[in-house]
């Protein structure tokens, strides 16, 4: 069992079959899994994508900087909502952002995150990096490196890393284990290129698995998952 992890949740996956907004039963199921880990002493940081509200790159009329800012705010909404569901099942939480959001969140710093971890809180890292042109993938790796996480756990709508898109290629092969170098060289799109290079340079392993599988988060962190490990050796 890991001591400290960074869990990346897909905003779209949290929307369930609705594909937009929130699906409370899905989020509650995630919360109950995370509580099991927290009760076992695992320190958990969480980044959530904003795809259930906004994908700025699909807009051809809005300036890219403004589109990315909307996306950052979408992740803030997601983290505030999900943190409240976590609280409803008995966890203590905090939401940190790289920019001021009034009294809704606290400003991110490594010291503040470590203080919250020491008080057994689940810490949400919202707002991406705080800058346009950087994805939540990059924010995930950045925060994982900053808080010295043991690994990044990517809960996706797909159950691992494949050599091609399984939605397009019925013969796509799933990896049990793949190196970050091969991910970059073959453009396997586990995370974007910037995030992949950061993982390689900082030797940050990733574990990719399907969110919708039963107890998938608990099994991934305990080492008994059926997804893909992205190695950095």
Rosetta blueprint (number, residue, H / E / L):
1 X L
2 X L
3 X L
4 X E
5 X E
6 X E
7 X E
8 X E
9 X E
10 X L
11 X H
12 X H
13 X H
14 X H
15 X L
16 X H
17 X H
18 X H
19 X L
20 X L
21 X L
22 X L
23 X L
24 X H
25 X H
26 X H
27 X H
28 X H
29 X H
30 X H
31 X H
32 X H
33 X H
34 X H
35 X H
36 X H
37 X H
38 X H
39 X H
40 X L
41 X L
42 X L
43 X E
44 X E
45 X E
46 X E
47 X E
48 X E
49 X L
50 X L
51 X L
52 X L
53 X L
54 X L
55 X L
56 X H
57 X H
58 X H
59 X L
60 X L
61 X L
62 X L
63 X L
64 X H
65 X H
66 X H
67 X H
68 X H
69 X H
70 X H
71 X H
72 X H
73 X H
74 X H
75 X H
76 X H
77 X H
78 X H
79 X H
80 X H
81 X H
82 X H
83 X H
84 X H
85 X H
86 X H
87 X H
88 X H
89 X L
90 X L
91 X L
92 X E
93 X E
94 X E
95 X E
96 X E
97 X E
98 X L
99 X L
100 X L
101 X L
102 X L
103 X L
104 X L
105 X L
106 X E
107 X E
108 X L
109 X L
110 X H
111 X H
112 X H
113 X H
114 X H
115 X H
116 X H
117 X H
118 X H
119 X L
120 X L
121 X E
122 X E
123 X E
124 X E
125 X E
126 X E
127 X L
128 X L
129 X L
130 X L
131 X L
132 X L
133 X L
134 X L
135 X L
136 X H
137 X H
138 X H
139 X H
140 X H
141 X H
142 X H
143 X H
144 X H
145 X H
146 X H
147 X L
148 X L
149 X L
150 X L
151 X E
152 X E
153 X E
154 X E
155 X E
156 X E
157 X L
158 X L
159 X L
160 X L
161 X E
162 X E
163 X L
164 X L
165 X L
166 X L
167 X L
168 X L
169 X L
170 X L
171 X L
172 X L
173 X L
174 X E
175 X E
176 X L
177 X E
178 X E
179 X E
180 X H
181 X H
182 X H
183 X H
184 X H
185 X H
186 X L
187 X L
188 X L
189 X L
190 X L
191 X L
192 X L
193 X H
194 X H
195 X H
196 X H
197 X H
198 X H
199 X H
200 X H
201 X H
202 X H
203 X L
204 X L
205 X L
206 X E
207 X E
208 X E
209 X E
210 X E
211 X L
212 X L
213 X L
214 X L
215 X L
216 X H
217 X H
218 X H
219 X H
220 X H
221 X H
222 X H
223 X L
224 X L
225 X L
226 X L
227 X L
228 X E
229 X E
230 X E
231 X E
232 X L
233 X L
